[in-house]
């Protein structure tokens, strides 16, 4: 083949690929075959949507899972007109907050709201969880959405999506709206944000990364999980990598979330991330939750728990330093496959357990912070052996 013919063939291939690219670009701009929740450096909220999932894999979830998103793109009721007069709470997090496999009315957010209504008047609680979103995305969500709404309380259930996530990735710097170092990186970022095809490539990359570390919704048969023994040297090396590279950036993002919240009259509450694996025996199947390996992962349960606990400890330390309420769900929630259908995600029973724990800590905290919204005041201390109680009170909220 002469050099001239080779050049023509290469040119033909380039033209063919270019035409295919632009045709695909046009089709993706007209049709949306896959609904992504992150587009470019923006959070895309699915508004006024209803979903129906048929479940034939486990009895831990409804057979027909019915979920919906309101006009805001959240799960729950629309905001009341007298927004300032309500105890307004928004739960922010990833898939363990979103609870996409839990029917409306059965998520931990729904159950928590029902419990709080027994003690507080005028409660509004919405679930703003989005699958796969980390504290990078939460920072955008805060700045683009919550600072305009100004709910009184922002619950942050974080940890799982932070693992092995640092602040050197220019995609994440773009999400944070920070300047990107280098002309080439900045130009590439702008090109990808402007292209539907390239944005799909990026989202599929995120998908496979999440799958690799076990963050996607999966239905486990816990009794069939295989044991995996990991040498101490390998485990120590893995934990050291997280300590040296990822924890400090995560602490910085948490601190920034707290700063944004308080600057905009919102009270942040941090919640640590539980998971089913760790030391101990599953009371349902008898499986050693420390030794078995979650599906599609090269970590066993003990090492996965130790890794997540590094990030949970960052949440504990940050809450202590910043004077923020921390609910240590990771330590308080029982490790049992009754409560989880995979590594992180809650079953119907798990959501009920989460709501119970959160209510136990939130109710006294909110009682003290918003006494004017308490429908039934706390029982007064006994004096002279007589308990004084007060009935319902009417409150005019301005």
Residue, then its C-alpha position, 0 to 999 in steps of 0.5 A: x500500500x502506497x503512502x498516498x493510499x494509506x493517507x486516504x484510508x486514514x482520512x476515510x476512517x477519521x471522516x467516518x468516526x466524525x460522522x458517527x460521533x456527530x450522529x450519536x451526539x444528535x440522537x442523545x440530545x433528542x432522546x435520553x436512553x439512560x437517566x443520569x443524575x450527574x450531568x457535567x458538573x451539575x446535579x440533575x434532579x428527576x422532577x415529577x417522576x414515578x418509578x416502578x420496580x418488579x422485585x423477584x429476588x428477595x422478600x426483604x423488599x416489596x415485590x412491587x417497589x413504587x417510588x416517586x420524585x416530587x416537583x423539587x426532584x426530592x422524595x416526599x411531600x411538596x414544601x408547605x406554603x408557610x415554610x418558615x413556620x415548619x420544622x423543615x428537614x432535608x436528608x442529603x446523601x447518596x444511595x443509602x439515603x435515596x433508598x431507590x429499592x424502598x417504596x414510598x412511605x417505607x424509606x428511613x426518611x419517611x419513617x423518621x418523619x412519621x416518628x417526629x410528627x408524634x412529638x413536633x407540630x408542623x414537620x416537613x422532611x424530604x429525601x434529597x439522596x442521589x445514587x452515587x453522589x459524594x460530598x463533592x456533589x453535596x457541595x454543589x447541591x447545597x450551593x445550587x439548591x439548599x441555600x435558596x430553600x434554607x431548611x432548618x436542618x440538613x442531615x448528611x449520611x456520608x462515608x461510602x461514596x468518599x472511599x478512595x476519593x481525593x481532591x486532585x481529580x479535575x472532574x471533582x474540581x469542576x464540580x466544586x467550581x474551583x479553577x482547574x490547573x492547566x490549559x489542557x485540563x480546563x479545555x478537556x473539561x469544557x469539551x466533555x461538559x458540552x458533549x452528550x457522548x463524552x458525558x455518557x462516557x464519563x458517567x459510565x466510567x463513574x458507574x464501573x468505578x462504583x461497581x468495582x468498590x461495591x457501591x451499586x445496588x445488588x441483591x446478595x445471597x449472603x449464605x453463598x458469599x465466599x470467604x477471602x483471607x487477606x494477608x496482614x501486610x496487604x490490609x495494612x498497606x490498603x488502610x495506609x493508602x486511605x489514611x495518607x491520601x483520602x481522609x484529609x480531603x474528605x475532612x475538608x469537604x465536611x467542614x465546608x458543608x458545615x460552613x455553608x450550612x451555618x452561613x445560611x441558617x441551617x443546622x447540619x447533622x452528620x450521620x456515620x455510614x453503616x454496612x453489614x460487614x465487619x467482625x461477627x456472625x450474621x444472626x440470619x445465615x450464620x456467615x462470618x461477616x468479617x471473613x466473607x468477601x462482598x460480591x465483585x470485590x477483592x476486600x473481605x468484610x473485615x477490611x472493608x469495615x476497617x476502611x469505611x471506619x476510617x471515613x466514619x472517624x473523620x465524620x466523628x472528629x469533624x463533628x466534635x471539632x465543629x460542635x455538630x450533632x453526630x449520630x453514630x449509625x455505623x456503630x449503633x446499627x446491628x450487623x445483620x442481613x435482615x437489615x441489608x440486601x447488599x453491602x450498604x443498602x437497607x431493606x425495609x426492616x433496615x430502614x425501620x431500624x435506621x429511623x428508630x436510631x435517628x429518632x432517638x437522637x434527633x428528638x431531644x436535640x430538636x426539642x431543645x433547639x426548637x421548643x416552639x415547635x414541640x406539640x407535646x412539651x417534655x415531661x417536667x421534672x418531679x418535684x415533691x414526688x408529684x409529676x407535672x405534665x402539660x397538655x397540647x399547646x397552641x403556638x402562633x408562629x410568625 
